[in-house]
Amino acid sequence: MSFPLSDLDERIQAVRLREKAAQAQADHWDDKSRRIGHLRGLTFLVALLSGGSAFMAETEASVWGAAALAVVAFVAFLWLIRRHDVCLLAMQRAEREALVERARAVRLAGQFDGLEDTGRDLHPSGHPYAADLDLFGEGSLFQRISIAHTHFGRNALAQSLLVPLDPASVPERQQAVSELAELRAFRTELEREARALVHFSHKGKVLTRETPDPSFLLTWIESPRGLPTSSGFQVLCTLIPIATIGGMVASFAFGAAPYYLIPLVVGLILLAKTRDVTGPTFGTVSQTEGSFLPYADLLRVLEGLDPKTPHTQKLISELKPSREDTSRLTASHEMQRFRDLVSWYDIRHNGMIYPFIEAIFLWSIHSTLRLERWKTRIGPRARRWFEIIGEMEALASLAELMDVDPMATLPELAREDAELVAEELAHPLIAASRRKTNDLPTLASGKGLLITGSNMSGKSTFLRALGVNVVLALAGGPVTARRFLLPPLVLRTSLRIEDSLLTGTSHFFAEVKKLASVVETAQAGQPVLFLLDEVLHGTNSRERIIGARWVLAELLEHGARGIMTTHDEGLTSFEGPLRERVSMYHFREDVEGGAMTFDYTLREGPVRSGNALRLMRSVGLSVPIEE
């Protein structure tokens, strides 16, 4: 869904206009709610004064006139309360829509580092490439693309970046992403309702709260029923209230013996026997419904989608009645049904009435039976609803990238023995207006590239550009390249090494362990794509050259393909099989009038000069330079 770079400013302007329109709507509803708030206070005052006047009036006409005015004012007061709530909801909805469009404009402009969700909490330790490729944290891929706001959506998106899809499932996911990229209004509505779970307005400010976590209630839904399921128990619980009430009527109205005490005592025994079930059930649903029900609006948005692609069709169909079971309700209606059932428990809060209602009608037993029948019908479907929310948010995030990035296109999948091809490859974390594209020399199995170049010339960025695009492709998402042909690959990298004082791990040893993991993966027969930056730079030149050559030879010998970068010119001299398997490329700088410039263009052959001494001179260090 790529578009000309020349259209970027126009698209940003269009999004800014939508943001302003949404904010104008929010301001309109805010003003309206303030006016209604004032009127609400006024009508209440009128009702109060009129009611008082009715009591103090001396004539019948004055009494009726004041009473009528009080009633009208009070009805108006109640109506204004409702209207005020409507205005507040509309204002918050418009505010969230403005936030969605504001974030979209930022992504279009490539200035996403100001977006609030960096995904830092999702970063896994010890992952083979997450840290190297900046998948999480400040300025990360997650921050760039995520429009997920629920716990489920954030985790689903993170997993799609960390765990490559099975190649067979990538095409269906690509179709879903492509479809959602065309449905901007749907994505806006989905994100707007997801933001409702974490954003709220208070005194004119938009604040953030923790995402509701329904996991405790989901565990209860999936647990076995606590009350007996036999029809005899349910019939008994139905007959006892009837017998109790009938006996009370006979006794108090017609003077019959107090036989109602028998079913009443039996009912009290039943209540005592079932208290260990009804009590915890009431506690569970009353304390956790607030973390479950807020997702209903988000589910309604998903249920309103009419998808055309198989993957999305399957997901959405699980939220709706099936052809085999038309009596089944939609997920959002099931949540509404749950809300209605929980409301039966509300009478427990009335301490004066509830003990009598409980004793006569076995209220807690019947309320619990209704809830348990509901949870038996729902079963594992409830957890699946939230998984679908997460998957749709993850798909929408990939679709958002496809919509807002002018270079975004879907990669082609190839056979395992095919070459890896990337034409006009660019890094998706660099703003489109500042990107420099390069063609990747084709990489076949058992072939490698050795890229040399001076500092700051673009070697590491090129490796990360390839790595991040491979991650996106293996997640079923778009890449930033004119053409990207990807065979099944297992990505492994060594670009950024972290030592640790806590574990006593040195920088060099940490790198050696990371390289060992890359080599072992290739030796296990997996189709590795390796990206290795400045290998073994923590040791002396002689050992570095020997070690780097061995690593490169071992990887290629086992069918891996990939790229290694180096500053060391001694590494560019190969003998034997490596000479046939490794191609040389480089990045370089130009020096004019003592100033260095970089064009970040990949060229054939090894580099013949460095710039370390010039960089030292540029910061005021008077190191001599040999011309």
C-alpha positions in Angstrom: 0.0 0.0 0.0 3.0 2.3 -0.7 2.4 5.8 -1.9 4.6 8.5 -3.4 6.8 10.4 -0.9 5.6 13.6 -2.5 2.1 12.8 -1.1 3.4 12.6 2.5 2.9 16.2 3.5 -0.6 16.2 2.0 -1.5 13.0 4.0 -0.1 14.5 7.2 -2.2 17.6 6.7 -5.3 15.5 6.1 -4.7 13.7 9.4 -4.1 16.9 11.2 -7.4 18.3 9.9 -9.2 15.1 11.2 -7.5 15.6 14.6 -8.6 19.3 14.7 -12.2 18.3 13.8 -12.3 15.6 16.5 -10.9 18.1 19.1 -13.4 20.7 18.0 -16.1 18.1 18.6 -14.7 17.4 22.1 -14.7 21.1 22.9 -18.3 21.4 21.6 -19.5 18.6 23.9 -17.4 20.0 26.8 -19.1 23.4 26.5 -22.5 21.7 26.2 -21.9 19.6 29.3 -20.9 22.7 31.2 -24.2 24.5 30.2 -26.2 21.4 31.1 -24.4 21.2 34.4 -25.5 24.8 35.2 -29.1 24.1 34.1 -29.1 20.9 36.2 -28.2 22.9 39.3 -30.8 25.5 38.4 -33.6 23.0 37.9 -32.8 21.2 41.2 -32.9 24.6 43.0 -36.3 25.4 41.3 -37.6 21.9 42.3 -36.4 22.5 45.9 -37.9 26.0 46.2 -41.2 25.0 44.5 -41.6 22.0 46.8 -41.0 24.2 49.8 -43.5 26.8 48.5 -46.1 24.0 48.1 -45.9 23.2 51.8 -46.1 26.9 52.7 -48.8 28.0 50.3 -52.0 29.2 51.8 -54.4 28.5 49.0 -55.2 25.2 47.2 -54.4 26.8 43.8 -51.0 27.9 45.1 -50.3 24.5 46.5 -51.1 22.7 43.2 -49.2 25.3 41.1 -46.0 25.1 43.2 -46.3 21.3 43.4 -46.7 21.1 39.6 -43.7 23.3 39.1 -41.6 21.2 41.5 -42.5 18.0 39.7 -41.7 19.5 36.3 -38.4 20.9 37.6 -37.5 17.6 39.2 -38.3 15.7 35.9 -36.2 18.2 34.0 -33.4 17.7 36.6 -33.4 13.9 36.0 -33.5 14.4 32.2 -30.5 16.8 32.4 -28.6 14.3 34.5 -29.0 11.8 31.6 -28.1 14.4 29.0 -25.0 15.4 31.0 -23.8 11.8 31.0 -24.4 11.6 27.2 -22.4 14.8 26.6 -19.5 13.5 28.8 -19.4 10.2 26.9 -19.4 12.1 23.5 -16.7 14.4 24.7 -14.5 11.6 25.9 -15.1 9.7 22.6 -14.1 12.7 20.6 -11.0 13.3 22.8 -9.9 9.7 22.2 -10.4 10.1 18.4 -8.3 13.2 18.5 -5.5 11.2 20.2 -5.7 8.5 17.6 -5.4 11.0 14.7 -2.6 12.8 16.5 -0.6 9.6 16.9 -1.3 8.8 13.3 0.1 12.1 12.1 3.2 11.5 14.3 3.8 8.1 12.7 3.4 9.5 9.2 6.0 12.2 10.0 8.3 9.5 11.4 8.5 11.3 14.8 7.1 8.4 16.8 9.6 8.7 19.7 7.1 10.9 21.5 4.4 8.2 21.6 3.7 7.0 25.1 3.9 3.2 24.7 7.5 2.0 24.1 6.8 -1.6 25.0 9.8 -1.6 27.4 8.0 -3.9 29.8 7.6 -6.5 27.0 11.3 -6.8 26.2 12.5 -10.4 26.9 15.9 -11.0 28.3 18.1 -13.4 26.3 16.1 -13.2 23.1 18.3 -13.9 20.0 17.7 -10.5 18.3 15.1 -8.3 20.2 17.7 -6.0 21.8 20.0 -5.9 18.7 17.1 -4.7 16.4 15.4 -2.3 18.9 12.1 -4.2 18.9 11.1 -2.7 22.3 12.0 0.5 24.3 12.6 4.1 23.3 12.7 4.6 19.6 11.7 0.9 19.0 9.7 -0.9 16.3 7.0 -1.5 18.9 6.7 2.2 19.6 6.7 2.9 15.9 3.8 0.6 15.0 1.7 -0.3 18.0 -1.9 0.9 18.2 -2.7 -1.8 20.7 -3.8 -0.6 24.2 -5.2 -3.7 25.9 -3.0 -6.2 27.7 -4.0 -8.8 25.2 -3.2 -6.7 22.1 0.2 -5.5 23.4 1.2 -9.1 24.2 -0.1 -10.4 20.8 1.9 -7.8 18.9 5.0 -8.5 21.0 4.7 -12.2 20.3 4.3 -11.6 16.6 7.6 -9.7 16.6 9.5 -12.2 18.8 8.2 -15.5 17.5 8.1 -15.9 13.7 5.0 -17.4 12.2 5.0 -20.7 10.5 5.6 -19.9 6.8 2.4 -21.6 5.8 0.3 -19.2 7.9 2.0 -16.0 6.7 0.0 -15.5 3.5 -3.4 -15.5 5.3 -2.0 -13.0 7.9 -0.7 -10.8 5.1 -4.2 -10.8 3.5 -5.7 -9.8 6.8 -3.2 -7.0 7.2 -3.7 -5.8 3.7 -7.5 -5.7 4.2 -7.3 -3.8 7.5 -4.8 -1.3 5.9 -7.7 -0.2 3.7 -10.1 0.1 6.6 -8.8 3.3 8.3 -12.2 4.1 9.8 -12.4 0.7 11.4 -8.9 0.9 12.8 -9.7 4.4 14.2 -12.8 3.1 15.9 -11.0 0.0 17.3 -8.2 2.1 18.8 -10.6 4.7 20.1 -12.5 2.1 22.0 -9.3 0.4 23.2 -8.1 3.7 24.5 -11.3 4.0 26.5 -9.9 1.2 28.7 -6.7 3.1 29.6 -7.5 6.8 29.1 -10.1 9.0 30.9 -10.8 12.7 31.3 -10.4 14.6 34.6 -10.7 18.3 34.9 -9.9 18.9 31.3 -6.9 16.5 31.2 -6.6 13.1 29.6 -5.1 10.7 32.1 -3.9 7.1 32.0 -4.9 4.2 34.1 -4.1 0.5 34.3 -5.7 -1.7 31.7 -8.5 -3.8 33.2 -7.4 -7.3 33.8 -10.2 -9.9 33.5 -7.9 -12.9 34.2 -9.3 -13.6 37.6 -12.9 -13.7 36.4 -11.9 -15.8 33.3 -10.4 -18.3 35.7 -13.7 -18.5 37.6 -15.7 -18.9 34.3 -13.5 -21.9 33.4 -13.8 -23.5 36.8 -16.3 -26.3 37.6 -19.7 -25.4 38.9 -19.9 -25.3 42.7 -23.7 -25.9 43.2 -25.2 -29.4 42.5 -26.2 -29.7 38.9 -28.9 -32.3 39.4 -32.5 -31.4 38.4 -33.6 -32.6 41.8 -31.6 -29.9 43.6 -33.0 -27.2 41.3 -36.6 -28.4 41.7 -36.1 -28.4 45.4 -34.8 -24.8 45.4 -37.8 -23.8 43.3 -40.4 -25.6 45.5 -39.1 -24.3 48.9 -39.9 -20.6 48.3 -43.3 -21.6 46.8 -44.1 -23.8 49.8 -42.9 -21.1 52.3 -44.9 -18.3 50.7 -48.0 -20.5 50.4 -47.8 -21.6 54.0 -47.3 -18.0 55.2 -50.4 -16.9 53.3 -52.4 -19.9 54.7 -51.3 -19.2 58.2 -51.6 -15.4 58.3 -54.7 -15.0 56.1 -56.7 -18.1 57.0 -55.4 -19.0 60.5 -53.8 -22.3 59.4 -51.0 -23.9 61.4 -47.6 -22.5 60.8 -46.5 -25.2 58.4 -44.4 -22.7 56.5 -41.8 -23.1 59.1 -40.9 -26.5 57.7 -39.8 -25.3 54.2 -38.4 -22.2 55.8 -36.1 -24.2 58.0 -35.2 -26.5 55.1 -34.3 -23.5 53.0 -32.1 -22.0 55.8 -30.3 -25.3 56.0 -29.7 -25.2 52.2 -28.4 -21.7 52.5 -26.0 -22.7 55.2 -24.8 -25.7 53.2 -24.2 -23.7 50.0 -22.7 -20.6 51.6 -19.2 -21.8 50.7 -20.2 -21.5 47.0 -22.6 -18.6 46.9 -20.4 -16.3 49.1 -17.2 -16.6 47.0 -19.2 -16.4 43.8 -20.7 -13.1 44.9 -17.3 -11.9 45.9 -15.7 -12.9 42.6 -18.2 -11.4 40.3 -18.9 -8.2 42.3 -15.1 -7.4 42.6 -14.1 -8.3 39.1 -17.0 -7.4 36.8 -15.4 -4.0 36.3 -12.4 -5.6 34.7 -14.6 -7.7 32.4 -17.5 -5.6 31.2 -15.6 -2.6 29.8 -14.4 -4.7 26.9 -18.0 -5.0 25.6 -17.7 -1.9 23.5 -14.5 -3.1 21.9 -16.2 -6.4 21.1 -19.1 -4.6 19.5 -16.6 -2.8 17.2 -15.2 -6.1 16.1 -18.6 -7.7 15.7 -19.5 -4.9 13.3 -16.7 -5.7 11.0 -17.6 -7.6 7.8 -14.2 -9.1 6.8 -13.5 -10.6 3.4 -10.2 -12.4 4.2 -10.1 -16.0 5.7 -8.0 -15.2 8.8 -10.1 -12.3 9.9 -13.4 -14.0 9.0 -12.5 -16.9 11.3 -11.6 -14.6 14.1 -14.8 -12.5 13.9 -17.0 -15.5 13.4 -16.0 -16.7 16.9 -17.6 -13.6 18.4 -21.0 -14.2 16.7 -23.7 -16.9 16.6 -22.8 -19.9 14.4 -25.0 -21.4 11.7 -25.2 -24.6 13.8 -26.2 -22.7 17.0 -28.2 -19.6 16.1 -29.4 -19.4 19.7 -25.9 -18.4 20.8 -25.5 -14.7 21.5 -22.7 -12.4 20.3 -19.8 -11.9 22.7 -20.9 -8.4 23.6 -24.5 -9.6 24.2 -23.2 -12.3 26.5 -21.3 -9.7 28.4 -24.6 -7.7 28.8 -26.3 -10.9 29.9 -23.6 -11.3 32.5 -24.2 -7.7 33.7 -27.9 -8.5 34.1 -27.2 -11.6 36.1 -24.8 -9.9 38.4 -27.4 -7.2 39.1 -29.5 -9.8 40.9 -26.8 -9.7 43.6 -27.3 -6.0 44.2 -30.1 -6.6 46.7 -27.4 -8.0 49.1 -26.3 -4.4 49.7 -29.7 -3.6 51.3 -29.1 -4.8 54.9 -32.7 -4.3 56.0 -34.5 -6.2 53.3 -32.0 -8.8 52.1 -32.1 -11.2 55.1 -35.9 -11.7 54.7 -35.6 -12.0 50.9 -32.7 -14.5 51.3 -34.5 -16.7 53.8 -37.8 -16.8 51.9 -36.6 -16.9 48.2 -33.2 -18.5 48.6 -32.0 -15.5 46.7 -28.2 -16.2 46.7 -28.8 -19.8 45.5 -30.9 -18.8 42.6 -28.6 -15.9 41.7 -25.6 -18.3 41.7 -27.5 -21.0 39.7 -28.2 -18.4 37.0 -24.5 -17.3 36.9 -23.3 -20.9 36.8 -25.6 -21.8 34.0 -24.2 -18.8 32.1 -20.6 -19.7 32.7 -21.3 -23.4 31.7 -22.7 -22.1 28.4 -19.8 -19.7 27.8 -16.9 -21.9 29.1 -13.6 -21.4 27.3 -15.2 -19.0 24.7 -14.8 -16.1 27.1 -11.0 -16.3 27.2 -11.0 -16.7 23.4 -12.9 -13.4 23.1 -9.9 -11.6 24.7 -7.4 -13.5 22.5 -9.3 -12.3 19.5 -9.2 -8.7 20.7 -5.4 -9.1 21.1 -5.0 -10.7 17.6 -7.1 -8.0 16.0 -5.1 -5.2 17.7 -1.8 -6.8 16.6 -3.1 -7.1 13.0 -4.4 -3.5 13.1 -0.9 -2.3 14.3 0.8 -4.0 11.3 -2.0 -2.6 9.0 -1.4 0.9 10.4 2.3 0.7 9.4 1.2 -0.4 5.9 -1.1 2.6 5.7 1.2 5.4 7.1 4.6 4.4 5.6 5.1 5.5 2.0 7.4 2.6 1.3 5.4 -0.2 3.0 4.7 -3.2 0.8 4.1 -6.9 1.5 7.0 -9.2 1.0 6.9 -12.2 -1.3 7.5 -15.7 0.2 9.9 -18.1 -1.6 11.1 -21.7 -1.3 13.9 -22.5 1.2 16.5 -22.8 -1.5 15.6 -19.4 -3.0 17.8 -16.3 -2.7 17.0 -13.5 -0.2 16.3 -10.4 -2.2 15.7 -6.8 -1.0 15.5 -4.0 -3.5 15.5 -0.4 -2.2 15.7 -1.6 1.3 15.2 1.1 4.1 15.0 1.1 7.8 11.3 1.6 9.0 12.4 3.5 12.1 14.0 6.3 10.1 11.6 9.0 8.9 10.7 8.5 5.2 12.0 12.0 4.3 15.5 11.1 5.7 15.8 7.5 4.5 18.6 6.2 2.3 17.7 3.0 0.4 20.1 0.3 -0.8 19.8 -2.9 -2.7 20.8 -6.0 -0.9 23.1 -8.1 -2.9 21.3 -11.4 -3.4 22.0 -13.9 -0.6 21.7 -17.6 -1.4 22.1 -20.4 1.1 25.8 -20.8 2.0 26.7 -17.4 0.7 27.7 -14.3 2.7 28.6 -10.6 2.5 31.6 -9.0 4.3 30.9 -5.3 4.6 33.7 -2.9 5.5 33.5 0.8 6.0 34.5 3.7 8.2 32.7 4.7 11.4 29.3 6.2 11.0 29.1 5.3 7.3 25.9 3.1 7.7 27.1 -0.5 8.2 25.1 -1.1 11.4 22.0 0.7 10.2 22.1 -1.5 7.0 22.2 -4.6 9.1 19.4 -3.4 11.3 17.3 -2.4 8.3 17.5 -5.9 7.0 16.9 -7.5 10.4 13.8 -5.4 11.3 12.3 -6.0 7.9 12.8 -9.7 8.2 11.0 -9.6 11.6 8.1 -7.7 10.1 7.9 -10.1 7.2 8.0 -13.2 9.5 5.1 -11.5 11.5 3.0 -11.4 8.4 3.4 -7.6 8.1 4.7 -5.1 5.5 8.3 -4.2 4.9 10.0 -1.0 3.8 11.4 -2.0 0.5 10.4 -1.8 -3.2 10.6 -5.6 -3.4 11.4 -8.2 -0.7 11.7 -11.9 -1.5 12.0 -14.0 1.7 12.7 -17.7 1.9 12.0 -19.5 5.2 14.8 -18.3 7.6 15.8 -18.3 11.2 17.1 -14.9 12.1 20.1 -14.6 14.4 22.1 -11.5 15.2 25.1 -10.1 17.1 25.0 -6.4 16.8 24.9 -5.0 20.4 26.7 -6.7 23.3 25.7 -6.1 26.9 28.2 -7.0 29.7 27.1 -7.4 33.3 28.8 -6.6 36.6 26.0 -8.5 38.3 26.8 -11.8 36.7 30.5 -11.1 36.2 30.2 -11.4 32.4 32.7 -9.3 30.4 31.9 -7.7 27.1 34.1 -10.1 25.1 32.7 -13.2 26.8 29.2 -12.0 26.3 29.9 -11.6 22.6 31.5 -15.1 22.4 28.4 -16.6 24.0 26.2 -14.8 21.6 28.2 -16.0 18.6 28.2 -19.5 19.9 24.4 -19.4 19.9 24.3 -18.3 16.3 26.8 -21.0 15.2 25.0 -23.7 17.1 21.7 -22.8 15.5 23.3 -23.2 12.0 25.0 -26.5 13.1 21.6 -27.8 14.1 20.5 -27.6 10.4 18.3 -24.5 10.6 18.2 -22.1 7.7 20.0 -19.3 9.5 20.2 -15.6 8.4 23.0 -14.1 10.4 23.8 -10.4 10.9 27.1 -9.9 12.7 28.5 -6.5 13.4 32.2 -5.9 14.3 32.8 -9.4 15.4 35.3 -10.0 18.3 36.3 -6.4 18.5 37.2 -6.9 22.1 40.4 -8.8 21.4 43.7 -8.3 19.5 43.8 -8.0 15.7 45.4 -11.4 15.1 43.0 -13.4 17.1 40.0 -11.4 15.9 40.8 -12.2 12.3 41.3 -15.9 13.0 38.1 -16.1 15.1 36.0 -14.1 12.7 37.1 -16.1 9.7 36.3 -19.4 11.5 32.8 -18.2 12.5 32.1 -17.0 9.0 33.4 -20.3 7.4 31.4 -22.5 9.9 28.2 -20.7 9.3 28.4 -20.8 5.5 29.6 -24.4 5.6 26.3 -25.4 7.3 24.1 -23.6 4.8 23.6 -20.3 6.6 23.5 -17.0 4.8 24.1 -13.5 6.1 26.3 -10.5 6.6 29.4 -9.7 8.7 30.8 -6.2 9.1 34.3 -5.2 10.1 36.7 -2.3 10.4 39.6 -4.7 10.1 41.2 -4.7 6.6 43.1 -7.8 7.5 39.8 -9.8 7.5 39.2 -9.0 3.8 41.8 -11.4 2.6 40.3 -14.9 2.1 41.7 -18.2 1.0 40.1 -21.5 0.0 36.3 -21.9 0.0 35.6 -18.5 1.7 36.9 -16.7 -1.4 34.0 -18.3 -3.4 31.4 -17.9 -0.8 31.9 -14.3 0.4 31.4 -11.1 -1.5 32.9 -7.8 -0.5 31.0 -4.6 -0.1 31.6 -1.3 1.7 30.3 2.0 2.9 32.6 5.1 2.8 32.8 8.8 3.6 34.0 11.7 1.5 36.3 14.4 2.8 36.1 17.9 1.4 37.9 20.8 2.9 38.6 18.8 6.0 34.9 18.0 6.5 33.5 14.4 6.3 30.2 13.6 4.5 28.4 10.3 4.2 26.1 9.2 1.4 25.2 5.8 3.0 25.5 4.0 -0.3 26.5 0.4 -0.4 29.3 -0.2 -2.9 31.2 -3.3 -4.2 34.6 -4.2 -3.0 36.4 -3.5 0.3 37.0 -0.1 1.8 40.6 1.2 1.6 40.6 3.9 4.3 39.2 4.7 7.7 38.1 7.8 9.5 38.8 7.1 13.2 41.6 9.6 13.3 39.5 12.3 11.6 36.7 11.7 14.0 39.2 12.2 16.9 40.4 15.4 15.4 36.8 16.6 14.9 36.2 16.6 18.7 39.4 18.5 19.5 41.9 15.6 19.9 45.2 16.6 18.1 46.0 13.2 16.8 48.3 13.2 13.8 46.8 12.1 10.5 48.9 10.4 7.8 47.8 11.5 4.3 
